[in-house]
Amino acid sequence: MQYIVAIAWIYVTLLMSATETSVVAGVMTFAMYCVFPLTILLYLMRSGKRKREKRQIEVATQQKPQQNLTQASPANSEAGDK
């Protein structure tokens, strides 16, 4: 849903910039009304997903050494019993 709104806003600002009197004014209109605000907005909207992904990676890396230790300890105890 967020991308539909962003695409619609890009379309609106593209039409706004096309109606400017010069190319420089059109480029500046597009940059100031579209590129910069959407970059910030989409970055902020994705921050929750970035945090979740980072947390999942941290949990996975913490569980991996524990799994290796649990797999290694039965093998060591069997070798010690023989």
QUISULZI-V6961 format. One record per pair of residues at least 24 apart in sequence whose ideal C-beta (glycine too) atoms are under 8 Angstrom apart, sorted by the first residue. I is the first residue (numbers start at 1). J is the second residue. D is the distance in Angstrom with one decimal. If there is no record, write none. Layout:
# QUISULZI-V6961
i->I j->J d->D
i->I j->J d->D
This chain:
# QUISULZI-V6961
i->2 j->42 d->7.5
i->2 j->45 d->5.6
i->6 j->38 d->5.7
i->6 j->41 d->7.6
i->6 j->42 d->6.5
i->9 j->34 d->6.7
i->9 j->38 d->6.6
i->10 j->34 d->5.8
i->10 j->38 d->7.2
